[in-house]
Structure formats: structure tokens, C-alpha cells
């Protein structure tokens, strides 16, 4: 009897505590939404919102698939793997690279996957690196002997995509350099082909990809020392639970060789022909 009473009392105590803390933490309990973790929110919405800038083969680019325009590439496959793991649809939004992190911050996306290089100053929480390589300086083949070291670019106009780490790098590549920053990467290639600029600083693997359809371009022997090689998936600050879903996918893909395969496929499919005006 005593025992039952004690149990009853302690239960009563527990309930009143629970009731207290509930009224203190939220008045009315209407705000259940704000208590969901980022992963729960994504699962509830049924879709993973991915932001990218689809002008950057082999990471992401437009391609005609069965006669209709589609966005494909390594980052898209990575987005699909993450969506699959979460059991939701992948929703892709294509925009200028320079606007991606702002849009992530204002909750337009859950993830940005865009060949994005890790830099401490950048907004967001980065996953582990899923691709690790530095930059290339793309030039016209006819200039092969003219531009062999960074100093050869002094006083010239160099192109880089707006908002990228390469735009910053280009500024300090050599004395008196002018940097042309354009929103869409292929426009820079057109400028280079038309001799409006003399070089482009870009991620190495992307430079390689543009070479396949463009015999008149080449990667110069210029090396820009920077250490900026780490490419990660970016999520909103605080969403560590989402990073905890993404990192194991990256670790597995790197370890079992499937990422290397996906990258090769994306390279093979990307055949760029840049029209010369
Ligand atoms: N890796 C470079 C950076 O993070 C350039 C990435 C550009 N990506 C793109 N999808 N256009 O700044």
C-alpha cells in the first residue's frame, strides 16, 4: 500500500514537473515545427532542396537527355544519393554561383552542391571533402610559350567566375592584373576564345573538361599556390544532423571507388562546344 502511494506521488510530481516545463518552454505548443531537426524537416517536406550553378562540368551542367534539357553531373548524383538516404525527392535549383550561399542562408535550400571549395570565411557548414584538387590557368594554345609562369600574366586581364575562390586568386596572380568576373562560367571561355581576356583561373578538373571540345585552348604550366583544394557539400549553419547523414555517404563513395566512377561518367558525358562570336 505504502509503495503504491509512493509511486502515485512520484508520478504526480513527475507530471506536474512536465507540465511546468512545457508551459515554460512554449506557450500553447503550437510551435512544434521549430523543434524539428533539419533532417526531420526535410523528411516531413518530402524533398531535399539543392542549390547549384549548372555551368561547371563535370560537377554540374546542362545536357539534352532524350531531347530535353536536363541538369546532370557528379554533384547531381551526390545530391541523389543524399536524397535517397533521407527517403525524399531531390529538387534542383540552378542559379548564379555567387548567389548560392546567400540563398542557403535565407533557407531557400537545404544543401548547396556546386563544386564549392571550403574556405573558413564562407557561410555554412561544410561536409568532408568529396573531391580534392587545385586550380588550373586556362589559356589559348597559341600562347603556350608566352605564359609559362604567374609573372607572365602581369598587367593582363584574367577571367574567373564571380564569387569563386578563383576570382580572389586571380586578383593576386601577378602585378597589375585586371579580373573579369562573370556569373556564368562558359561566358568566360567565350571571352578567352575571342581574345577579350588572356587567361581563366578555374578548378583543374573543369578546365580539363572544357579542353575536350576546344582544341584552341590548353592548361598552362602556371601554378598558383593556394592550398584551396577541398570541395564539400554545404548546409545551413547549425544543421549538424544533416552533415551527419552526408559525411558517411562521402566516406563510402571515396572508399569503394564509386565516386571515381561517377566522376568519370560525368567527364565522359560533358562535351562542350563553346560558340565563338
Ligand atoms: N570551386 C570554386 C569555388 O568554390 C568554384 C566553384 C564554381 N562552381 C560552379 N558550379 N560554377 O569558389
Boltz pocket constraint, residues with backbone or C-beta under 6 A from the ligand:
constraints:
  - pocket:
      binder: B
      contacts: [[A, 52], [A, 53], [A, 54], [A, 55], [A, 56], [A, 59], [A, 60], [A, 97], [A, 113], [A, 114], [A, 115], [A, 116], [A, 117], [A, 118], [A, 161], [A, 163], [A, 164], [A, 165], [A, 166], [A, 185], [A, 203]]
      max_distance: 6.0
